[in-house]
Amino acid sequence: MDGALSGLRFSLVGPGRVGASLAAWAQAKGARLVAVAGRTAGTLPPGLPPAVPLGDLDTASDDLLLLAVPDGALSVVAAGLARRPQARVVLHTSGSQGAAALAPFQPGSAVGALHPLKAFPRPLPDLAEAAGVFFALDGDPEAVALARRLVTAWGGVAAEVPAAARALYHLAASLAAGGVVTLLALAGELAGRLGLPPEVGRGYLELARGAIAAAGEADDPAAALTGPVARGDAGTFLSQVEGLRELAPEKVPLVLELARETLRQRERLGSLEEGQTALRREIEERLP
Ligand SMILES: NC(=O)c1ccc[n+]([C@@H]2O[C@H](COP(=O)([O-])OP(=O)(O)OC[C@H]3O[C@@H](n4cnc5c(N)ncnc54)[C@H](OP(=O)(O)O)[C@@H]3O)[C@@H](O)[C@H]2O)c1
């Protein structure tokens, strides 16, 4: 076992998808998990010590108390735990809230946020899952320093995302993940409504993979935009929109808005060419 976190004592509240994963990663790097508490004892994933009732949790001699409870439970759990002295540093894993959600622990503990920008559909205890993951940090200097130490040990990437920016940072994260998947589902739905075989839906998935890979290689994702709108091919795009009006009129406003946004993103990189400007005018005339 690599000991980048050896000597670190920590406890976990909320051994769910995120909590069990981060705890396993910390243990894989030599940290010692002292105690785990949750709402119910439940069945804990392997590698976690038996859960103790929340009211019995005493982390005063720990370096870290990690709270990985649902966003809505954070303030109640923090208020309850803060009645007793807790660990030197307390961190939560919510993306939408800053360190202030843990204010009840101050001044006894340094508080911070450690948000993994990753989807955890289930516990992901293999440390390889952490490689390259971005973590948004916020909070007191001592808490941010410990969070950075964890992220470095896990092979992730960390940067501070201050409290004031966190709500929209989280919204943008939903666009990057759920938004892309929504569009993929919509593309598949259209293929289904056209009576096309299911292979077409898989084809869209492969196409999306290639587009995301190209966006990742570009200096700015907008430089990797392709398709009739990005090219300013008004004839092709507007006839497609008319076809959509027949098949699925409820989707026309979204498609026009997306096209307008494609041109806005393209314009961020430099002025639009004549065809692109003309297409933008056509789109704006069709939007309410
Ligand atoms: N899942 C993701 O993809 C993801 C990604 C990044 C960040 N996050 C954030 O990470 C945090 C945890 O999310 P999660 O997805 O890991 O949630 P989760 O799988 O539902 O796990 C939540 C854990 O908290 C416990 N819990 C719930 N209410 C509690 C309470 N009132 N008191 C004490 N423990 C309580 C649950 O225990 P029971 O099982 O007994 O209810 C469970 O162990 C959230 O802030 C979430 O926004 C989630």
The ligand as a MOL file (V3000), in Angstrom:
LIG
                    3D

  0  0  0     0  0            999 V3000
M  V30 BEGIN CTAB
M  V30 COUNTS 48 52 0 0 0
M  V30 BEGIN ATOM
M  V30 1 N -23.8160 10.5190 -6.2850 0
M  V30 2 C -23.0990 11.3720 -7.0070 0
M  V30 3 O -22.9310 11.1670 -8.2160 0
M  V30 4 C -22.4460 12.5660 -6.3590 0
M  V30 5 C -21.3510 13.1640 -7.0150 0
M  V30 6 C -20.6870 14.2170 -6.3920 0
M  V30 7 C -21.1260 14.6950 -5.1700 0
M  V30 8 N -22.2150 14.1280 -4.5650 0 CHG=1
M  V30 9 C -22.6150 14.6620 -3.2610 0
M  V30 10 O -22.1650 13.7810 -2.2380 0
M  V30 11 C -23.1180 13.8090 -1.1460 0
M  V30 12 C -23.6100 12.4000 -0.8720 0
M  V30 13 O -24.2550 11.9220 -2.0230 0
M  V30 14 P -24.4240 10.3550 -2.3250 0
M  V30 15 O -24.8520 10.2670 -3.7460 0
M  V30 16 O -23.2450 9.5910 -1.8690 0 CHG=-1
M  V30 17 O -25.6750 10.0090 -1.4000 0
M  V30 18 P -26.1850 8.5780 -0.9540 0
M  V30 19 O -25.6110 7.4890 -1.7900 0
M  V30 20 O -27.6550 8.7020 -0.8490 0
M  V30 21 O -25.5670 8.4070 0.5100 0
M  V30 22 C -25.9140 9.2790 1.5330 0
M  V30 23 C -25.4700 8.7050 2.8460 0
M  V30 24 O -25.8630 9.6190 3.8600 0
M  V30 25 C -26.6600 8.9330 4.8250 0
M  V30 26 N -27.6890 9.8480 5.3400 0
M  V30 27 C -28.7920 10.3010 4.7070 0
M  V30 28 N -29.4690 11.1440 5.5080 0
M  V30 29 C -28.7780 11.2010 6.6680 0
M  V30 30 C -28.9780 11.8730 7.8780 0
M  V30 31 N -30.0300 12.6820 8.0690 0
M  V30 32 N -28.0760 11.6820 8.8620 0
M  V30 33 C -27.0080 10.8750 8.6790 0
M  V30 34 N -26.7560 10.2030 7.5460 0
M  V30 35 C -27.6430 10.3670 6.5580 0
M  V30 36 C -27.2710 7.7800 4.0720 0
M  V30 37 O -27.6400 6.7880 4.9910 0
M  V30 38 P -28.9100 5.8570 4.6790 0
M  V30 39 O -28.4670 4.9680 3.5640 0
M  V30 40 O -29.1160 5.1390 5.9590 0
M  V30 41 O -30.0410 6.7670 4.2990 0
M  V30 42 C -26.0970 7.3540 3.1900 0
M  V30 43 O -25.1590 6.5820 3.9020 0
M  V30 44 C -24.2110 14.7850 -1.5620 0
M  V30 45 O -23.8710 16.0740 -1.0570 0
M  V30 46 C -24.1260 14.7850 -3.0660 0
M  V30 47 O -24.6050 15.9880 -3.6350 0
M  V30 48 C -22.8850 13.0650 -5.1210 0
M  V30 END ATOM
M  V30 BEGIN BOND
M  V30 1 1 1 2
M  V30 2 2 2 3
M  V30 3 1 2 4
M  V30 4 1 4 5
M  V30 5 2 4 48
M  V30 6 2 5 6
M  V30 7 1 6 7
M  V30 8 2 7 8
M  V30 9 1 8 9
M  V30 10 1 8 48
M  V30 11 1 9 10
M  V30 12 1 9 46
M  V30 13 1 10 11
M  V30 14 1 11 12
M  V30 15 1 11 44
M  V30 16 1 12 13
M  V30 17 1 13 14
M  V30 18 2 14 15
M  V30 19 1 14 16
M  V30 20 1 14 17
M  V30 21 1 17 18
M  V30 22 2 18 19
M  V30 23 1 18 20
M  V30 24 1 18 21
M  V30 25 1 21 22
M  V30 26 1 22 23
M  V30 27 1 23 24
M  V30 28 1 23 42
M  V30 29 1 24 25
M  V30 30 1 25 26
M  V30 31 1 25 36
M  V30 32 1 26 27
M  V30 33 1 26 35
M  V30 34 2 27 28
M  V30 35 1 28 29
M  V30 36 1 29 30
M  V30 37 2 29 35
M  V30 38 1 30 31
M  V30 39 2 30 32
M  V30 40 1 32 33
M  V30 41 2 33 34
M  V30 42 1 34 35
M  V30 43 1 36 37
M  V30 44 1 36 42
M  V30 45 1 37 38
M  V30 46 2 38 39
M  V30 47 1 38 40
M  V30 48 1 38 41
M  V30 49 1 42 43
M  V30 50 1 44 45
M  V30 51 1 44 46
M  V30 52 1 46 47
M  V30 END BOND
M  V30 END CTAB
M  END
